[in-house]
């Protein structure tokens, strides 16, 4: 909602100021300028972006209008799942988790958390980490760099749409100039004719520059920043998983390990201690 409000403020401020200065909105309607700018930007985007990232970018743009992927309830579910897994490992040993880790879809523990189970990226991260803890006597200082490497890779991939959109935003003013130059070429062909026609062509050329700058800095650039912010926030849940597993490997009991993880949750989404305890009881 805040993104939509911000974009509306941009439009109303620009057009309101223009109309307030006695400008005519009809003069800004230059559809072929939009075809030149938008088409060139889209073509450049497709040329310079792998197909996988194109799809990822489209999903990311839609996603920013939905808000953060992980809400408060999602953090509660992930923390509760980790508590159940680590508590079972403490009572029965890490080998008791093998069947759950190898087949999460058929696990009674994972079945209690269908939303988490539906997120295959998060499930893969949790199960891959647990496999290392089950199948070897790995030390915390040995596991931590591996988890950091995995998180860095995931974070880099999650930020690719933001980087691509930023490049598009940077290129839009240039495409606006292209549209303006083409408008001037048309204007040169009209010199010697009706002065009103020449003036209309000049106005159209200037609108091309205006649209390129406005689209770049008023729309695509802010959306790229929103995509980046959402990716940063969504990555925090992986940090919580890493913190809990490392704390457990260092010898802390599951409740203390999950308390460490709870502290890494963003303040606006962090469940309270009592709320987390109550959630665990409700799941049981």
C-alpha positions in Angstrom: 0.0 0.0 0.0 2.8 2.4 0.9 4.4 1.8 -2.5 1.2 2.6 -4.3 0.7 5.7 -2.3 4.2 6.8 -3.1 3.8 6.3 -6.8 0.5 8.3 -6.7 2.3 11.1 -4.9 4.9 11.2 -7.6 2.2 11.4 -10.4 0.0 13.9 -8.6 2.9 16.2 -7.6 4.4 16.3 -11.1 1.1 16.7 -13.0 -0.4 18.9 -10.3 2.5 21.3 -10.5 2.4 21.3 -14.3 -1.3 22.0 -14.4 -0.9 24.7 -11.7 1.6 26.4 -13.9 -1.1 26.6 -16.6 0.2 23.6 -18.6 -2.1 21.5 -20.8 -2.3 17.8 -20.0 -3.0 17.0 -23.6 0.5 18.2 -24.6 2.0 15.4 -22.5 0.1 12.7 -24.3 2.7 11.3 -26.6 2.1 7.6 -27.0 4.8 7.0 -29.6 7.4 8.6 -27.3 6.3 5.9 -24.7 6.7 3.2 -27.4 10.2 4.3 -28.1 11.3 4.7 -24.5 9.4 1.6 -23.1 10.2 -0.6 -26.0 13.9 0.2 -26.0 14.2 -0.2 -22.2 12.3 -3.6 -22.4 14.5 -4.8 -25.3 17.7 -3.8 -23.4 16.4 -5.5 -20.3 15.8 -8.8 -22.3 19.2 -8.6 -24.0 21.2 -8.2 -20.8 19.2 -10.4 -18.5 19.2 -14.3 -18.3 15.7 -15.9 -18.8 15.7 -17.1 -15.2 16.4 -13.6 -13.8 13.7 -12.2 -16.1 11.1 -14.4 -14.5 12.5 -13.7 -11.1 12.3 -10.0 -11.7 8.7 -10.1 -12.7 7.8 -12.1 -9.6 9.8 -9.7 -7.4 8.0 -6.6 -8.8 4.7 -8.2 -8.1 5.9 -9.3 -4.7 6.8 -5.8 -3.5 3.1 -4.8 -3.7 2.2 -7.7 -1.5 4.6 -6.8 1.3 7.3 -9.0 3.0 7.1 -12.7 2.1 7.5 -13.8 5.7 5.1 -12.5 8.2 5.0 -12.8 12.0 3.2 -16.2 11.9 5.8 -17.5 9.5 8.6 -16.7 11.9 6.6 -18.4 14.7 6.2 -21.5 12.6 9.9 -21.7 11.6 11.1 -21.2 15.2 8.6 -23.8 16.5 9.7 -26.3 13.8 13.3 -25.9 14.7 12.4 -26.3 18.4 10.7 -29.6 17.7 13.6 -30.9 15.6 16.3 -29.8 18.0 14.4 -31.1 21.1 14.0 -34.5 19.4 17.7 -34.5 18.6 18.5 -33.7 22.2 16.4 -36.5 23.6 17.1 -39.2 21.0 20.2 -38.1 19.2 20.7 -36.4 15.8 20.3 -39.8 14.0 16.6 -39.8 15.0 16.2 -36.8 12.6 17.5 -38.7 9.6 14.1 -40.0 8.3 12.5 -36.5 8.8 15.4 -34.7 7.0 15.5 -37.2 4.1 11.8 -37.0 3.5 10.3 -33.8 4.9 7.1 -34.2 2.9 6.4 -37.5 4.7 7.5 -36.3 8.1 5.0 -35.9 10.9 7.1 -33.1 12.4 7.2 -31.1 9.2 3.5 -31.8 8.5 2.6 -29.6 11.5 3.9 -26.6 9.5 2.4 -26.7 6.0 3.4 -23.2 5.1 7.0 -23.9 5.9 6.9 -27.2 4.1 5.6 -25.4 0.9 8.7 -23.2 0.9 11.2 -25.5 -0.8 14.1 -23.1 -0.6 13.8 -22.7 3.2 13.2 -26.5 3.6 16.3 -27.3 1.6 18.3 -24.9 3.7 17.1 -26.5 7.0 17.5 -30.1 5.8 20.9 -29.5 4.2 22.2 -28.0 7.5 20.8 -30.9 9.5 22.3 -33.5 7.2 25.7 -32.0 8.0 25.0 -32.2 11.7 23.7 -35.8 11.5 26.2 -37.3 9.2 29.5 -35.9 10.7 31.1 -34.7 13.9 31.3 -31.2 12.4 32.3 -28.4 14.8 30.5 -25.1 15.0 33.5 -23.2 13.6 33.5 -25.6 10.6 29.8 -25.4 9.9 29.5 -21.6 10.2 31.5 -20.7 7.1 29.5 -23.2 5.0 26.2 -21.6 6.2 27.6 -18.2 5.5 28.6 -19.3 2.0 25.1 -20.6 1.4 23.5 -17.5 2.7 25.7 -15.2 0.6 24.8 -17.2 -2.5 21.1 -17.0 -1.7 21.3 -13.3 -0.9 23.2 -12.6 -4.2 20.5 -14.4 -6.2 17.7 -12.6 -4.3 19.2 -9.2 -5.1 19.6 -9.8 -8.8 16.1 -8.4 -9.7 16.9 -5.2 -7.8 20.3 -4.8 -9.6 18.6 -5.4 -13.0 15.9 -2.9 -12.3 18.4 -0.3 -11.2 20.2 -0.7 -14.5 17.0 -0.2 -16.4 16.2 2.9 -14.3 19.7 4.3 -15.1 19.1 3.7 -18.8 15.7 5.3 -19.1 16.9 8.9 -19.2 19.2 7.9 -22.1 16.3 6.4 -23.9 14.3 9.6 -23.2 17.1 11.5 -25.0 16.8 9.0 -27.9 13.1 9.7 -28.2 13.8 13.5 -28.0 16.4 13.3 -30.8 14.0 11.5 -33.0 11.4 14.1 -32.2 13.8 16.8 -33.3 14.5 15.0 -36.5 10.7 15.1 -37.2 10.7 18.7 -36.3 13.4 19.5 -38.8 11.3 18.0 -41.5 8.4 20.2 -40.5 10.4 23.5 -40.6 8.9 25.9 -43.1 5.4 24.7 -42.5 2.7 25.8 -40.0 4.4 27.2 -36.8 1.8 25.4 -34.7 2.9 22.0 -36.2 6.5 22.8 -35.6 5.7 23.8 -32.0 3.8 20.5 -31.4 6.8 18.5 -32.7 9.2 20.3 -30.4 6.9 19.8 -27.4 6.7 16.1 -28.3 10.5 15.8 -28.4 10.8 17.5 -25.0 8.2 15.2 -23.5 10.4 12.3 -24.5 13.2 13.6 -22.3 10.7 14.3 -19.5 9.2 10.8 -19.6 12.6 9.0 -19.7 13.7 10.9 -16.5 10.4 10.5 -14.7 10.1 6.8 -15.4 13.7 6.2 -14.4 13.8 8.2 -11.2 10.2 8.4 -10.2 9.0 4.8 -10.9 11.5 2.1 -11.8 14.3 3.3 -9.5 12.1 3.4 -6.4 10.6 0.0 -7.3 14.1 -1.4 -7.6 14.9 0.0 -4.1 11.7 -1.6 -2.8 12.7 -5.0 -4.3 16.1 -4.8 -2.7 14.6 -3.9 0.7 12.1 -6.8 0.5 15.0 -9.2 -0.4 17.0 -8.0 2.6 14.1 -8.5 5.0 13.1 -11.9 3.6 16.7 -13.1 4.1 16.5 -12.6 7.8 14.5 -15.9 8.3 17.5 -17.8 7.0 19.7 -16.0 9.5 17.4 -17.1 12.3 17.7 -20.8 11.1 21.5 -20.5 11.0 21.7 -18.9 14.5 19.5 -21.7 16.0 21.4 -24.6 14.5 24.8 -23.1 15.4 23.7 -22.4 19.0 22.5 -26.0 19.3 25.8 -27.4 17.9 27.6 -25.3 20.5 25.8 -27.2 23.2 23.0 -24.9 24.2 19.6 -26.5 24.9 16.8 -26.0 22.3 15.0 -23.3 24.3 18.2 -21.2 24.6 19.2 -21.9 21.0 15.7 -20.7 19.8 16.0 -17.6 22.0 19.2 -16.7 20.2 17.3 -17.2 16.9 14.3 -15.1 18.1 16.7 -12.2 18.7 17.7 -12.1 15.0 14.1 -11.6 13.9 13.3 -8.0 12.7 11.8 -6.0 15.6 8.4 -5.5 13.8 8.0 -9.2 13.2 9.6 -10.6 16.3 7.3 -12.7 18.5 7.4 -12.1 22.2 8.9 -14.7 24.6 5.5 -15.6 26.0 3.8 -15.6 22.6 6.4 -18.1 21.3 5.9 -20.3 24.4 2.1 -20.3 23.8 2.6 -21.1 20.1 4.7 -24.1 21.0 1.9 -25.4 23.4 -0.8 -24.8 20.7 1.2 -26.9 18.2 1.7 -29.7 20.6 
